Amino acid sequence: MATITDRSASERWHDENRKAPLREQPPTTVSSVPIDALYTPDSLNGFDPETDLGFPGQYPFARGVHASMYRSRLWTMRQFAGFGTPRQTNERFKFLLSKGQTGLSTAFDLPTLMGLDSDDPRSLGEVGRLGVAVDTLDDMQELYDGIDLAKVSVSMTINAPAAIVMAYFLANAQDQGVDWQELRGTIQNDTLKEFHAQNEFVYPPEPSVRLVCDVIEFCAQQVPQWNPVSISGYHIREAGSNAVQELAFTLADGFHYVDVCLERGLDVDSFAGRLSFFFNAHNDVFEEIAKYRAARVLWAETLRHKYGARKEASWKLRFHAQTAGCSLQDKQPQVNLMRVAYQALAAVLGGCQSLHTNSMDETLALPSEHAVTLALRTQQVLAYETGVTNTVDPLGGSYFVETLTRQMQEQARTYWERIEEKGGMVPAIEAGFFRREIADAAFVYQRDVDAKRKLIVGVNAFQETDEQPLEILQIGADVEQEQVSRLRLRKQQRDQEAAQRELNNVKRVAATKENLMPALIAAARARCTVGELVNALADVFGRYDGAAKW
């Protein structure tokens, strides 16, 4: 029986393929990587399934970090939520848990992300708009009121003030009577990617990394089930990078955190197993799957061979995925439901450990209860009705997927060489290397959209002229007024001498090489605010203006 590898069959196919007309849109990935018409064993020259692919749960983890993957346990369904006051977000958390969500994911408002108190003049008009406002330990207590932190996994997306927010979280857990040994969850705490893409930084790169590693070190010793950093490619992709840049820059950030932790004398196996990752799930299903597979292999190889990690847990790259916010469109927003479903499929076929599915209205406003319920139901249909969880790594061995995976590994290594040529992570940041690469990739993508080489449904193809607007969530001005009033009252009622004493202690510790977490936890208990603590650290570390030398 003839097969595709039979010479005459191959020649016949090539003849027929050459005669077939091509569509107007060239066959490329979302990242503009050309795609061949067919992939065969010849595409994988030198590929050894035993060493390059292996088995799920075994080095190099191309097929997943667990032996049975979703046959034993589904991914955590973790919808990003947060708006208004802590009380309002607490109500949304409980609503989502009642709908079957299995983990919480906390979005903070812009002032909190930038280390500003709600009563800071620069916060005017932004309090509670893009997430929840958290100013003090009291806000953290209200945020998770009635939620058993020993049973529910919690994620918090914040970076520059992450150590401060983590101190609030740990103090609140103790107040709830929860042993830190029981806490499960993640704090993003990845400030390097802020310098590449998102711009929510406060301090210069080196002290920013010091804070990240203080949290890593403290959690390794005191909060062993917690992920102290979520090394994030998501925001790099949202800024306009392509898939390879997202992969390469994210892992480079992770390696830098490992380097700094080793420099302070930590054993790699004492912390590497709790480093987690956060990737984008974009539109190109196969490119995204290959990205996740390549990430696992590259991380495992580097931790094992470069850093000498001995524990398998240190080799395993575990990741959360979120569907691509930058792919959502305000035209025909219901179509976003379909985009999100396919992106979620890619994340699951790629072996994610937890997943957030965007709501169809998130390009217009914070999601409504109806929209966020549909987003959660998207994951539940995927988990329980499609059959994708029935076997482990159903695409393993695909000529196409394995070829893309190998290509991504090679391209990522090339980027790491270029970073080293710049002098390493911090010099590359200061030279504007990452920003320039991302900007160039964003330009190429937008040029293809404008030329209709890439079609976006509802935007440059298949437009509708009589769209009906969606009903969206509105955040009233009363939210800001309430939060500011409560913050001012808390400042008045606290022990001012105790608060100032703890702020002074934070400055003292910041000027040493001591771990800052104990001092920050004590300051949290004295009701020092996010803004006060950020300013105290800035007095020692300085502030970064973000001006690149390019």
C-alpha positions in Angstrom: 0.0 0.0 0.0 1.4 3.4 -1.0 2.1 6.0 1.7 3.1 9.6 1.6 6.7 8.5 2.0 6.5 6.3 -1.2 8.5 8.1 -3.9 5.8 7.9 -6.6 3.1 9.0 -4.2 5.3 11.9 -3.0 6.0 13.0 -6.6 2.3 12.8 -7.5 1.3 15.0 -4.5 4.0 17.6 -5.3 2.7 17.8 -8.9 -0.9 18.3 -7.8 0.1 20.8 -5.1 2.0 23.0 -7.5 -1.0 23.2 -9.8 -3.4 24.2 -7.0 -4.1 27.9 -6.7 -3.2 29.6 -3.4 -5.5 31.8 -1.4 -4.9 35.5 -1.4 -3.7 35.4 2.2 -0.2 33.8 2.3 0.1 30.7 4.5 1.9 32.0 7.6 1.4 31.8 11.3 0.1 34.8 13.2 3.8 35.6 13.8 4.4 35.6 10.0 6.4 32.4 10.0 5.9 30.7 6.5 4.1 27.4 6.6 4.8 24.6 4.3 1.9 22.9 2.4 2.7 19.5 4.0 4.8 18.1 6.8 6.3 14.6 6.6 8.9 12.6 8.4 11.5 14.4 6.2 10.5 17.6 8.0 11.9 16.2 11.2 15.3 15.1 10.0 17.3 13.8 13.0 14.2 13.7 15.3 14.5 11.0 17.9 11.1 10.3 19.6 12.8 8.7 22.5 14.9 11.7 23.5 13.3 14.6 21.8 9.7 13.7 22.6 9.8 11.2 25.5 6.7 10.6 27.7 4.4 12.9 29.6 5.7 13.7 33.0 9.3 12.8 32.1 12.3 14.8 30.9 12.3 16.8 28.6 8.5 17.3 29.3 7.6 18.2 25.7 4.4 16.2 26.2 3.4 17.7 29.6 4.6 18.0 33.1 2.3 15.3 34.5 2.1 11.7 33.5 -1.7 11.5 33.2 -2.4 15.2 32.7 -6.1 16.0 32.5 -7.1 12.3 32.8 -6.4 12.7 36.5 -7.1 16.4 37.2 -8.4 19.2 35.0 -6.6 22.5 34.7 -7.6 25.2 37.3 -10.4 27.4 35.9 -9.3 30.8 37.1 -11.2 33.8 35.7 -9.5 37.2 36.2 -11.7 39.4 38.4 -11.5 42.6 40.2 -13.2 46.0 40.1 -14.4 48.8 42.3 -14.0 48.3 46.1 -12.8 45.2 47.8 -16.3 44.5 48.9 -17.6 44.5 45.3 -14.8 42.2 44.1 -15.4 39.9 47.0 -19.0 39.6 45.8 -17.7 38.8 42.2 -15.3 36.1 43.6 -18.2 34.4 45.4 -20.4 34.6 42.3 -17.7 32.9 40.2 -17.1 30.2 42.8 -20.8 29.5 42.8 -20.7 29.1 39.0 -18.0 26.4 39.2 -14.7 28.4 39.0 -12.0 26.5 40.8 -9.5 29.2 41.6 -9.4 33.0 42.1 -7.5 35.5 40.0 -7.3 39.1 41.3 -7.0 42.2 39.1 -5.9 45.4 40.8 -6.7 48.9 39.6 -4.1 51.1 38.0 -3.2 53.2 41.1 -2.5 50.1 43.1 -0.4 48.6 40.2 1.6 51.8 40.1 2.0 52.0 43.9 -0.3 54.9 44.4 -2.9 55.3 47.2 -6.5 55.9 46.2 -6.3 59.5 47.7 -3.2 60.4 45.7 -4.1 63.2 43.2 -2.6 61.1 40.4 -5.2 58.4 41.1 -8.1 60.7 40.4 -10.5 59.0 38.0 -8.8 55.6 38.0 -9.7 54.2 41.4 -11.5 50.9 41.0 -11.8 51.3 37.2 -9.5 48.6 35.8 -9.4 46.4 38.9 -9.9 46.4 42.6 -8.4 49.2 44.8 -6.2 47.9 47.6 -4.6 50.5 49.9 -4.2 48.7 53.3 -4.3 45.4 55.1 -8.0 46.2 55.8 -8.7 46.1 52.1 -7.0 42.7 51.8 -9.1 41.4 54.6 -12.3 42.6 53.0 -11.2 41.3 49.6 -11.0 37.7 50.8 -13.7 37.8 53.5 -15.6 34.6 53.8 -13.2 32.7 51.4 -11.2 29.9 52.9 -7.6 30.6 51.8 -6.6 27.1 52.9 -8.9 25.6 50.3 -9.0 28.1 47.4 -6.0 28.8 45.2 -5.5 32.5 44.7 -3.6 34.4 42.0 -2.8 38.1 42.2 -1.6 40.1 39.2 0.7 42.8 40.4 4.4 43.6 39.9 6.1 46.7 41.2 4.3 46.7 44.6 4.0 42.9 44.6 6.1 42.3 47.7 3.9 44.8 49.6 0.7 43.2 48.4 2.1 39.8 49.3 2.9 41.0 52.8 -0.8 42.1 53.1 -1.9 38.7 51.9 0.3 36.8 54.3 -0.8 39.0 57.3 -4.4 38.5 56.4 -4.0 34.7 56.1 -2.6 34.6 59.6 -5.5 36.7 60.8 -7.8 34.1 59.3 -6.0 31.4 61.2 -4.5 29.9 58.0 -1.0 28.4 58.3 1.3 29.8 55.6 2.2 26.1 54.8 -1.3 25.6 53.5 -1.5 28.6 51.2 -1.7 27.8 47.4 -1.6 30.3 44.7 0.6 32.7 42.7 1.6 36.3 42.8 2.8 37.6 39.4 5.8 39.6 40.8 7.5 39.8 37.5 8.9 43.3 37.1 11.4 42.4 34.3 8.6 42.2 31.8 7.4 45.6 32.8 10.6 47.1 31.4 10.1 45.1 28.2 6.4 45.8 27.6 3.9 47.0 30.2 5.6 50.0 31.8 4.2 49.5 35.3 7.6 49.8 37.0 8.7 52.1 39.8 12.3 51.3 40.7 15.3 50.7 38.4 15.8 47.1 37.1 18.3 45.9 39.7 16.4 46.8 42.9 13.2 45.6 41.2 14.8 42.2 40.7 16.0 42.3 44.3 12.3 42.6 45.5 11.3 39.7 43.2 14.0 37.5 44.7 13.2 38.5 48.2 9.7 37.1 47.7 11.1 34.0 46.1 13.5 33.4 49.0 10.9 34.1 51.7 8.3 31.8 50.1 10.8 29.0 49.6 11.4 29.1 53.4 7.9 30.0 54.8 5.2 29.5 52.1 6.3 26.3 50.3 3.2 25.7 48.2 3.0 29.2 46.9 4.3 30.3 43.5 6.3 33.5 44.3 6.6 34.7 40.7 4.6 34.1 37.5 7.2 34.8 34.8 5.0 36.5 32.3 5.1 36.3 28.5 1.4 37.4 28.4 2.1 41.1 28.5 5.0 40.9 26.2 2.7 39.4 23.6 0.0 41.9 24.4 2.5 44.7 23.6 2.9 43.4 20.1 5.6 40.7 20.2 5.4 37.5 18.1 5.2 34.1 19.6 9.0 33.4 19.5 9.8 36.7 21.2 7.2 35.9 23.9 8.9 32.5 24.4 12.5 33.8 24.3 12.1 36.9 26.4 10.0 35.2 29.1 12.4 32.4 29.6 15.3 34.8 29.6 13.6 36.7 32.4 13.2 33.4 34.3 16.9 32.6 33.9 17.8 36.0 35.2 15.8 35.5 38.4 17.5 32.1 38.8 20.9 33.8 38.4 20.2 36.4 41.0 18.8 33.9 43.5 22.0 31.7 43.0 24.1 34.8 43.6 22.6 35.3 47.0 23.5 31.7 47.9 20.2 29.9 47.4 20.3 26.3 46.2 18.5 26.0 42.9 16.4 23.1 44.0 15.1 25.1 47.0 13.2 27.5 44.8 13.1 26.5 41.1 10.2 24.1 41.6 7.9 26.9 42.6 8.7 29.3 39.7 5.7 29.4 37.5 4.9 31.0 34.1 2.1 32.9 32.4 1.7 32.7 28.6 -0.6 34.2 26.1 -3.0 32.0 24.1 -3.3 33.7 20.7 -5.2 32.9 17.6 -2.9 30.5 15.7 -3.7 27.2 17.4 -0.7 25.2 16.2 1.9 28.0 16.8 0.6 28.4 20.3 0.8 24.7 21.0 4.4 24.5 19.7 5.3 27.5 21.9 4.2 25.8 25.1 6.0 22.6 24.1 9.2 24.4 23.3 9.0 26.4 26.5 8.9 23.2 28.6 11.8 21.6 26.8 14.0 24.7 26.9 13.4 25.3 30.6 14.0 21.6 31.5 17.3 21.5 29.5 18.6 24.8 31.0 17.7 24.1 34.6 19.2 20.6 34.4 22.3 21.2 32.4 23.3 24.9 33.0 22.1 25.3 36.6 22.6 21.8 37.8 19.1 21.3 39.3 18.8 17.7 40.5 15.0 17.6 41.3 12.6 16.9 38.5 10.3 19.5 40.1 12.9 22.1 39.2 12.9 21.0 35.6 9.2 21.3 35.1 7.8 24.4 33.6 4.2 24.9 34.9 2.2 27.6 33.3 -1.1 29.6 33.4 -2.5 30.7 30.1 -4.9 33.5 29.3 -6.6 34.0 26.0 -5.3 37.0 24.0 -6.8 40.3 25.1 -5.2 42.0 22.1 -7.1 39.7 19.8 -10.5 40.9 21.1 -12.4 43.3 18.8 -15.0 45.9 19.6 -16.6 45.2 16.2 -19.1 42.3 16.4 -18.0 41.6 20.0 -20.0 38.3 20.2 -17.4 36.9 17.7 -14.9 37.2 20.6 -16.6 34.1 22.1 -15.4 32.0 19.2 -11.9 33.5 19.3 -11.6 32.7 23.0 -12.8 29.2 22.5 -10.2 28.3 19.9 -7.5 30.0 22.0 -8.5 28.0 25.1 -8.4 24.9 23.0 -4.7 25.7 22.1 -3.8 26.3 25.7 -5.3 22.9 26.8 -3.8 21.0 23.9 -0.5 22.7 24.8 -0.8 21.4 28.4 -1.6 24.4 30.6 -2.0 24.0 34.4 -4.6 26.8 34.7 -6.5 28.9 32.3 -8.4 32.2 32.1 -10.8 32.8 29.2 -11.5 36.4 28.4 -15.0 37.7 28.3 -16.5 38.9 25.0 -16.9 42.4 26.3 -13.5 43.0 27.8 -12.3 45.2 24.9 -15.2 47.5 25.9 -15.2 47.4 29.7 -14.7 45.2 32.7 -16.8 42.0 32.1 -20.4 41.9 33.0 -21.7 38.9 35.0 -23.4 37.5 31.9 -20.2 37.8 29.8 -17.9 36.3 32.5 -20.3 33.4 33.0 -20.1 32.6 29.3 -16.3 32.8 29.4 -16.3 30.3 32.3 -18.8 28.0 30.5 -16.4 28.0 27.5 -13.8 26.3 29.7 -16.4 23.9 31.1 -17.6 22.8 27.6 -14.0 22.3 26.6 -13.3 20.2 29.7 -16.4 18.1 29.8 -17.8 17.9 26.2 -15.1 18.0 23.6 -13.0 14.9 24.5 -9.7 16.7 24.5 -9.0 15.5 28.1 -9.4 11.8 27.3 -5.9 11.1 26.2 -2.5 12.7 27.1 -0.9 15.0 24.5 -3.1 14.1 21.6 -1.0 16.1 19.1 2.4 14.6 20.2 4.3 13.3 17.2 2.5 15.5 14.7 5.0 16.3 12.0 3.7 19.8 11.8 3.6 20.5 15.6 7.0 18.9 16.3 8.6 20.8 13.4 7.2 24.1 14.7 8.4 23.2 18.2 12.0 22.6 17.1 12.0 25.8 15.1 10.9 27.8 18.1 13.6 26.2 20.3 16.3 27.2 17.8 14.9 30.8 17.4 14.7 31.3 21.1 18.3 30.2 21.6 19.3 32.7 18.9 17.6 35.5 20.9 19.4 34.4 24.1 22.7 34.7 22.3 21.8 38.3 21.2 20.9 39.2 24.8 24.2 37.9 26.0 26.0 40.0 23.3 24.3 43.0 24.8 25.9 42.2 28.1 23.0 40.4 29.7 19.4 41.2 30.9 19.9 44.7 32.5 22.2 46.2 29.8 19.8 44.9 27.2 16.9 46.6 29.0 18.8 49.8 29.2 19.7 49.7 25.6 16.1 49.3 24.6 16.7 45.9 22.9 13.4 44.3 24.0 11.2 47.2 23.3 12.7 47.7 19.8 12.2 44.0 18.9 8.6 44.0 20.1 7.9 47.3 18.3 9.3 45.9 15.0 7.1 42.7 15.4 4.0 44.8 16.1 4.7 46.9 13.0 5.0 43.8 10.8 1.7 42.4 12.1 -0.2 45.6 11.7 1.2 46.1 8.2 -0.2 42.7 7.2 -3.6 43.5 8.7 -3.8 46.8 6.9 -2.8 45.1 3.6 -5.4 42.4 4.3 -2.7 39.7 4.2 -4.2 38.8 7.6 -8.0 39.0 7.9 -9.7 40.0 11.2 -13.4 39.1 11.2 -15.5 42.2 11.6 -12.5 44.6 11.3 -11.0 44.3 7.8 -13.3 41.5 6.6 -17.0 40.5 7.0 -18.0 43.8 8.5 -21.5 44.5 9.8 -23.2 47.9 9.4 -26.1 47.5 11.9 -24.4 46.2 15.0 -26.3 46.3 18.3 -24.3 47.6 21.3 -23.6 45.2 24.2 -24.8 46.1 27.7 -21.5 46.7 29.7 -20.5 47.1 33.3 -20.3 50.7 34.5 -18.1 51.8 37.4 -19.6 54.9 39.0 -17.8 57.8 40.6 -19.2 56.7 44.0 -16.7 53.9 44.0 -13.7 56.3 44.2 -15.4 58.5 46.8 -16.1 55.5 49.0 -12.6 54.1 48.8 -10.9 57.4 49.4 -13.1 58.2 52.4 -12.4 54.8 54.0 -8.6 55.2 53.4 -8.5 58.6 55.0 -10.4 57.3 58.0 -8.0 54.3 58.4 -5.1 56.7 58.3 -6.6 58.8 61.0 -7.4 55.8 63.3 -4.1 54.0 63.2 -1.2 54.3 65.6 0.8 57.0 63.8 4.0 56.4 65.7 3.9 52.7 65.1 3.2 53.3 61.3 6.2 55.7 61.1 8.4 53.3 63.0 7.7 50.5 60.6 8.2 52.7 57.6 11.6 53.7 58.9 12.4 50.1 59.5 11.5 49.3 55.9 14.0 51.9 54.7 16.7 50.6 57.0 16.3 47.0 55.7 16.1 48.2 52.0 19.5 49.7 52.4 20.9 46.3 53.5 20.9 42.9 51.8 18.4 41.6 54.3 15.1 40.1 53.1 12.4 42.8 53.1 9.4 40.5 53.6 9.4 40.4 57.4 9.7 44.2 57.6 6.9 44.6 55.0 4.6 42.2 56.9 5.2 44.2 60.1 4.4 47.5 58.3 1.2 45.9 56.9 0.1 45.2 60.4 0.8 48.8 61.4 -1.6 49.8 58.6 1.1 51.4 56.4 -0.4 52.0 53.0 0.7 50.7 49.6 1.7 54.3 48.6 3.6 54.9 51.8 5.6 51.7 51.5 6.4 52.2 47.8 7.6 55.7 48.6 9.8 54.4 51.4 11.4 51.9 49.1 11.8 54.6 46.4 13.7 56.8 48.9 16.4 54.0 49.0 16.2 52.5 45.5 15.3 55.6 43.5 12.8 55.8 40.7 13.1 54.7 37.1 12.0 57.0 34.3 12.0 54.3 31.6 14.1 56.4 29.2 15.9 53.9 26.8 19.2 54.7 25.1 17.9 54.2 21.6 
